Amino acid sequence: MSLIDTQLRSFLTIAADSDFSIHNLPYGIFSETKDGVRRAGVAIGDKVLDLAALEEAKLLTLTGGPYFNKPTLNDFIESGRDNWTAARSQVQSLLSAETATLRDDEQLQAKVLFDQSSVCLHLPLHVPGYTDFYSSKEHATNVGTMFRDPKNALLPNWTELPVGYNGRASTIIVSGQDVVRPSGQIKPNADERPIFSACRRLDFELETAFVVGKPNHIGQPISIDDAWEHIFGMVLLNDWSARDIQKWEYVPLGPFNAKTFASSISPWIVTLDALAPFKTDLPVQEPKPLAYLREHNSDTTYDINLSVEILAEKADEPTVVCNTNFKHMYWSMAQQLTHHTISGCSVQVGDLMGSGTISGPTPDSYGSMLEIAWNATKPVTLSNGETRTFIEDGDTVIMKGYSEKDGIRVGFGEVRGTLLPALDFKFMN
């Protein structure tokens, strides 16, 4: 278990409840204006530290650089763990209250520190590929109970392997980007043909995703012992889902258009180094996984508090509809990655691997509206008195996540998205 240096402090004033302490230092891509030059930064308190400017000033030096005056983080991530460690160490030192270099140079501060509220945050990665898993036992059980025999809610393979499907990397979007309600085929009446319609059951899915930091070659699986070395960090993920489109199309080959229209991620990538102090034990896996999925240690997941809020268009305050924790996930990220590559599949730097909906054991910890409103039978009342069974046009969904221990907080910020009405398809008639 990694220890936290509780004596480490920044010269900057950082609120105690800030997600972005000097113990975190997540990476993102920002610009000063919407169309301005995009480059890399780290979040610190309510500021963004410009890594490209530090690199240009020779205050941040990494092997093989420069890396940070670029519109994505892929080159830096691909440069390897030695550079990840060096960058974190150098930035942490520059921001420390004990280091005069930045602390005592107001002109330098003006060049390299920006208010987060004044900059534009962008998708931090080029995402070559996206896979979404289904690794919450509570979520899988809830869905199986709704739509299958409650006594056999989990399919036989679920406790044997990390179930997943290959999604669309082209529609990964960053927090703050609006989402258009999708249209497609739905089948509202079992005895009639399907109809073309806007989705009527638009849902969120509370997830995280990990970023692949080291590739493998096709035909060469990543072993369970090496898997953690291939993971750079984590983001929050809202895997928007069109439940009625999904219901009609997913048999026999699984999700398709119900999942391709948008998947929102938070703009800051929290590294595994920052999350290391918050490791915790994975739930007991029964039956014991096959040998290639067995991890030697039990502390292979993370204690990350997660929440979901819905802000209705006509509401002044959001309503919290879910409080849960990442530690409930049945399969670890290493097990997901190993199983993903066991057939010889190659992964690339920047690939995203979604966790699957993260649900806990109680109704207030369910990670989707499908579960929270129990397939539209238990409407949720919002702060303004309106009710919801699924997400309506104008609603904003906000997901947050953080870890906290010994007075130290390491958080993800948020991922938010507002649902816009479906496109008008009258021209198709």
SULRA-V593712 format. One record per run of one state. SS is the DSSP state (2 for helix, 1 for strand, 0 for the rest). FROM is the first residue (numbers start at 1). TO is the last residue. If there is no record, write none. Layout:
# SULRA-V593712
SS,FROM,TO
SS,FROM,TO
This chain:
# SULRA-V593712
0,1,9
1,10,10
0,11,19
1,20,20
0,21,26
1,27,31
0,32,38
1,39,44
0,45,46
1,47,50
2,51,56
0,57,73
2,74,78
0,79,80
2,81,95
1,96,96
0,97,99
2,100,103
0,104,105
2,106,112
1,113,115
2,116,118
0,119,119
1,120,122
0,123,129
1,130,133
0,134,136
2,137,147
0,148,149
2,150,152
0,153,163
1,164,166
0,167,168
2,169,171
1,172,174
0,175,178
1,179,180
0,181,182
1,183,186
0,187,194
1,195,198
0,199,201
1,202,203
0,204,204
1,205,212
0,213,226
2,227,230
1,231,238
0,239,240
1,241,242
2,243,249
0,250,256
2,257,259
0,260,262
1,263,265
0,266,268
1,269,271
2,272,278
1,279,280
0,281,290
2,291,293
0,294,300
1,301,302
0,303,304
1,305,311
0,312,318
1,319,325
2,326,328
0,329,332
2,333,341
0,342,351
1,352,354
0,355,362
2,363,365
0,366,367
1,368,368
2,369,372
0,373,379
1,380,381
0,382,386
1,387,388
0,389,395
1,396,405
0,406,407
1,408,420
0,421,425
2,426,428
0,429,429
